[in-house]
Amino acid sequence: MDEAQQDSGGRWRARSAALLAAVTVGGAQLLTGCGLLTEPTVVVNVGYQSKTINTVNAGTLLRDRGDFEAELKQIGAETGTKYRVVWQDFASGAPLTAQMIATHVDIGSMGDYPLLTNGSKTRKYDDAATEMVAITGYNLRGSLNQVVVPSDSSAQKLEDLTGKKVSTSLGSAGDGMFSSALKGNGIDKNAVQIVNQDPSVGASAIDGRQVDALAQFVPWPQLVIYRNQGRLLYDGGDNNVPTFHGVVVRRQFADQRPEVMAAFLRAMRSTTDAIVADPLGAAQRIGELTGIEPEVIYLYNGPNGLVSFDMTLKQQFLGAFAAVKDYLVGRGSVTENFDIPGFVNDSYLREMFGDEYPQRSASMANPMTLSGFDEICRLPVDDPAQGSELWAAGSDTTDVAATPSCLLRRVAATSEVRAAYVPDTLTGLRIFADHAVWLQDPSAPPTHRYKPFATSAGAESYRAEHPDADAVSYTAAVGHSRAAR
């Protein structure tokens, strides 16, 4: 655990920071003046992606809180075994898989496409073969992967990327989403020039106009949007295939150290519960740890956010895996005879959750939903398709709004807004209000008059059925809402 992490205060301060005053020599510890001890030190290598918001409960926050180390310390106190956790940070799933093949990582977390690639590639080796044991988070529609273009790009739909350079990370969930989107829209992938880049490099490339689009996974597309470097062209949710991240472990390691796996999942459960209990605090802490703006993180892990944090393995994910496998087999990344059911092992979760597991795994409800009462519109906030949220500057709490139109009224009454969130009118996708495409529909009641959309294509689709709706800028909509109050 880094000293910088230990020094950070608040509820997200790491709970255990004991430094080992020893060096490991041939599986035993050498303590100054004490000689060799007989107890072996079990080293647990955990691979994670610090800036992938969908896996923070198995990586960034799990590491920061120290829950895993605390669980292992308790086991060690009972058995006399010493444990040491080594955290390894990766930009995407592909390099993490390479380290699992080399047996340099025991437990890792990654997205759906990399998960299957991991399972297929590692199974060639007895000491590296993996199994998926838990989910970190998911989005039923697939909206964790998106395509963004520069703000001033002329592209309005996927077809407009023909002949253009698109940055993605080959083999990633973002790459899989983009390939599926092209196929679904009848576009030959060879007609697009793919540039293989790490997400952070691709984000810089689109800002520097070195590429024409960025197809990536959470949180990079919305990070580009928030930083005014681009706008959303295509939401992966339009593929209508669930997307998720999960935890894989080397079977040999899990079989030899089942107590470590049980401890990891208990710690992951504690971290997941903490995110659900205080998503705003979690967003702020993740921002401190990663440098990603908390406003972007909260878009994903806040109430009605893009990520549902749930560890259980669901049937919908197995169905999504089947589609992912077809794509990866075509690319040569997964073998045709790869056994998906044999790759998935929920026995650790079943043991941990007990009788609760069937109900938990069957539920697709986001455990974090907006609720409350809108004091401005005098309406309850109880509809995920309408509920909106405002984070005022200087505040450690947020205010809820019953509808996007009510949100605009609240923005108009707030001196300085840190972030405002609204659902897309057609899909419910949580988006930044000031980056939405807005329409004013005079046929709608006053509390539903203003309609936000994630993309221009979505707005045009609405206008096709509501010809009286007119385009309006966010600034103008706020101004009209101020006058209406």
N, C-alpha and C positions, 0 to 999 in steps of 0.2 A: 504494500500500500504506500503510495507516494506521500511524502511529508506535506506537500501542498494540499492533498486531500485530507490529511489528518488535521491540518490547521484550520480548515473551513468549518464554521460553526453551524448552529441550527440543528433541526431534526435530522438532517442528512449527514451529520458528522459521522465518520466511520466509528463503529463501536469497539473495534479491537485494533490496537496498533503495536502489539508486542513485537519488538525486533529480536531476531535470533542472534545471540552473542556467540555464535558458533559457526563452524564451516562443516559441510557434509563431506566425509571422506569414505569412499567405498561403501556407501549405504549406512554408515554409522556417523554419529556426531562427535567431533573433537571439541571439548570444552577446555579453555585455558586452565591449566593446573589441575585438571580433573582426569585426564586420560580419556580413552575411548569408552563410550557407553555402549551397552549391548543392544539398546532399543534402536531399531532401524527408523529412519526418517522416510515416510511415504511422501513423495513429491507428486502433487497433483497439478498438471499443466492444463490451464483453462484458456481456450481461445475465444475471443469475443470481438465485436465490432463497436467500438466506443460511440461512434456517431450515428449508428443505426438505431433510431428511437424504438423500433419494434422489438429490440432485444435487450433493452436496458435492465429488465428484471433478471436477465441471465448474464449480464455483463457490467455495464457502467455503474449502475446503482447497487447491484449486488456486491461488486467489489468495494465500492465506497462505504457501504453500510457495515461491511465486515461480518455479515450474517453467516457466510459459509465458514470462515475461519473460526467463528464462535462455536458453530456446530461441531467442527472437527476437534476443537480444543476440549469440548465436553466429552466427546468419544474417547479422546486420548487420555483424559483424566480417569476414565473407567477401565481402559485396556492397557495403558502404559505405552501405547503407540504414539509416535510423534508425527505430525503432518505439517507440510509446508505447501502453500498454494502459490503457483507462479502464473501470473496473468500475462497473456500475450494478445496485443491489440492488432487487428487486421482491418484493411480497407474494404474487403469484400469476402465472399465465401470461397472463391477459388484458391487463393493462397493459404487460407485456413485448412482447406482440404489437403493441400500438398503437405502441410505439416502433420496432419493426422496420418497420412500415408507413411510418413517418415517416423511415426510414433513419437513425435515431439509435442503433440497435443493430445490430451486424453478426453476432454469434454469441450465441445464447441457449439456455437449457435450461428445459424445462417438462414437464408430465405428458401422458399420452396424449390426453385430450380436448382440451386446449389446443393440442397439437401439430397435430392435424388442422385445428382452427379456424385456427391460424396459417398452415398451408399453403394453405388455401382462401382466406382473406382477403387474403393477401399476393400471391397469383398474379395479381391484377388489375393489378399495377404491375410494370413491367419492372425497376425498380431495387430493388424490395422483395421480389420472389418468393423463397421459401425452399425448402430441401430439408433432410430429416432425414439426418444423417450418422453418428450414433452413439447408443447407449443409455448412460445413466448407471447405472441400476440398475432392478431389477424384482422383482415377486413373482408367481409363477405362478398362485396362487389369486386374487389381487386384494386381499390383506389389508393393503395400504398405505392403503386408504380405509375409514373406519369411522364408525359413528354412536354417539355417547355421549349419555347423559341424566344429569341430576343424580342424585347418589347415592341420594337419598330419593324419586326418581320412582317412581310406581306402574306406569310402562310396563315391560312385560316382552317385548313383541314389536313389530314395525313397525306392526301394525294399531292399536296403542295410541297412535300419533302422529296419528291422524285428528283433525282440528280443532285441532291444536297448532302452535306456532311452531317452525320448524326453521331454524337458521342454517347457511348454506353460502355458498360463493363461486360465483356463477353462471358457468357455463362451465368450471369447474375439474374436476379428476378426482374430487374429492369429490362435487360436484354430479352428475356423470354416474353415479357409483356409486349414489348415493341414488335418482336417478330410475329407474335400471335395477332396483334392489331393489324399489321400489314397484310397478313394472310386473310384475316377476316374482312378486310376492306378491298380485297382483290388486287393488292399491290405486290409486285415482284420485289423481294428483298434485295435482289441484285441491282435494282434500279436506285437504291439508296446507298450512299457511301458510308459504311460503318467505320467509326474511329474508336478503337479499343482504348479506353482510358479509365483510370480510377475516378470515382465520383468527384472528388475535390478538384482533380485536374480538369474534368469535363465542365464543372461549374465555372472554373476560371476561363476555360476555352470559350464558353458561350458568352461570358462577359466581355472577352477580348475579341469577339466576332471571328474566332478561328474555326468555329463550327456553326452550323445553322440550326441545330437543335440538340437537346439533351434528353436522353431516355434513361431514367434512373429510378432507384428505389428510395424509400423513405430515409431521410427527410429532404433529400437534395432538390427535387423539383420545387417544393414550396419554399425552400431556403432561397433559391434563385429568385422566385417571385417576390418574397418579402424584401429582398435586398434591391428590388427594382431593376434587376438584371434581365428579367424575362417575364413571359406570361404563359399561362397554360394553353396548350394546343389540344392535348388529348389526355383524358383521364383513363387509366387502366381499368377502372370500374366498368367502362363501356364494353370490355371483353366479357363481363359478367361471369368471371371465374374467381372463386375465392383465392386470396393470396395470404400467405402466413409465413412466419419464421418459426424455427423450432430448434430443439437441443438434440445433438447427437453425441454418442459416447462410443469409444472403442470397446467392443464386447469383451475382449480379453481383460481390459482394465476393470470393467464393470463386474465381470465374473469373479475377479480376484479381490475386488474391493467393493462389495455391495453396500457396506456401511458408508462409504464415501458418496456413492450415488444417492443413497437415501438422505444423507446430510445436505447434498447439493440441492436436491429438490425441496427439502424443507426450508432451506435458506431462500430459494427462489420463490417459494410460496409466501414467505414473510415479506420479501421485497415487493412482490406483486400486490399483496394486501395493502402495503404502505402507499403504493402509487394510487390505488383505488381510493384510499382514505384521504389522501391529500395530493391530488394531481397538480395543483398550482405550485405547491412546495416542491414537488418532484421536478417539475419543469424548470424551476429556478435553480435547483441544485444541479440538474443535468447541464444547464447552461454554464454554470460555474466550472464544471468538470471538462466540458467539451469545447467551449467557445461558441457553440451554436446559440443563437438568440432564443431566450426562453419563450418569446412570443410564437416562434415557429414550433418549438417542442410542444407547447400547450395546444396548438392546432391539432396535433396528433393524439396526445395523451390526455387531453382535457375531456370533460363531459360531452357526450355526443361526438367525440373526436374520431379521427380516422382509424385509430387502433383500439381494438377490444383486447384487453389483457386477460388472457385465460389460458391456463396451462393444459387443459384437457385435450385429448385427441378426439376429433369429431369425424363422423362419417362424411360430411361435406368435404373435408380435406382429402380423404382417400379418393373421392371422386375427382377432385381437382388434380391430385397426383397422377391420375390416369391420363388426363390431357397433357400434363407436363411431361410425362414419360414419352408419349407419342412424339412430341416436339424434340425431346432430347435424344431419342433413338434416331430420329432423322438427322440429327447433327453429329451422331457418333459419340455422344457424351455418356450415353447409357445403353447397356446391352438389351436386346429384345427380351431375353429371358429373365431380366431382373425382377425379383419377387417383391412387390411393394408391401403386401401384408406381412411378409417375413422380415421386412426392414423396420416395421413399426412395432414397438414394444411398450404397452401402457401398463405393464405389471407394477412398475415402481409407483406410478400415480394411483393405481387402484389400491395398493397397500397403504399409501399415505392418506388418501381421501376416504377410504373405507366405503361404507354404505352410501355416502354422498356422491360417489363418482358417476354412477349412471345418470343421475339427474343433472349433474354439472356438465357432463359431456354432451347431453342431449340439448342443453340450453344454448341458444345463439344470441341471447340478450347481452348487450353491452352493459357491464356492471357499473359504468359511469354514465349517467344521463342527467341532462339539465332539468332542474325542477325549481319551484318557488313561485313567487308572485310578482308580476310586473306592475310596479307602482305607478308608472307613467300611463300605460294603456289600461290599467285596472283589470288585468286578465291573468289567469293562471298560466304558468309555463309548464306544459305537460305534453307537448307534441314535438317529437324529435325532428319532424319534417319542417317545423317552423321556429323552434326555440333558438334564440340567439344570445350572444354574450359579449359584454364589454369589459375590458381591462383598462381602467383609468391610470394615467401616469401617477406614480408615487403611491399606488395602492397595492396592498398584498392580498386583496380580495377582488372578486369580480361581481358585476351586476348582470342579472338575467333580463331578457326581453321575450315577450310572447311570440313575436313575429319579427321578420326583418324590418318591416315598416316601423314597428315600435322601437327596434334597435336604432334606427336612424333618428328618431325623436330623442332617444337617450344620448346619442352622440352629439346632437345639437345642443343638449343641455350640459355637456361636459367640457370643461375648459381645455383639457389636454388628454388625448386618447393614446394609450399605449398600444392596444390592439382591439379590434372588433371582429367578431366571428358570426357568420350567417350560414345557413344551409342553402345549397343550390336548389332552385325552385323545382327542377325536374328530378333530381337524384337524391337530394338530402346531403350531398357531399359538403362537409364543413370547409369553408373557404374564408379568406380575409375579405372583410366588407369593402375595404378601400381598393382591392384588386379585382373585385367582381365586375361583371358586365351587368348594368342595371337597366331595367325597363320600368316604365310607369304605365300601369294598366288602369285606365279610368273606369272600366267596368267592374273592378274589384272593390270590395268594401274598404274604407279608409285604413283599417289596421292591416290590410293585405295589399295596399295600393302599389307598393314598390317591390319588384321581383329581381332578386340577384341570381346570376348565372356564373358558372365557373369558366365557360368559354363563349366565344361569339357564336359558335355553331349552336350551342344550347339555346341562346337567346333567340336566334333566328328560327329555331324549331318552335319555340313558344309563340313567336309572332305569326307564324304560319297559321296557327289556330286562333290567335287573338290579334287580328289585324289593327285594332285600335291602339295597341300598346306601342309606346314610343320610347326610343333610347334616351337615357338621361345619365349624365355623369354622376359619380358618387358625390362630388362636391355640391352639385346642384340639388341632388336628392336630399342631402343634409340641410341645405339652405331652405328648401321648400318645407322640410319637416320642422325646422325652427319656426318658420312663419305659421305653420299649422298649429303649433302649440300655443 
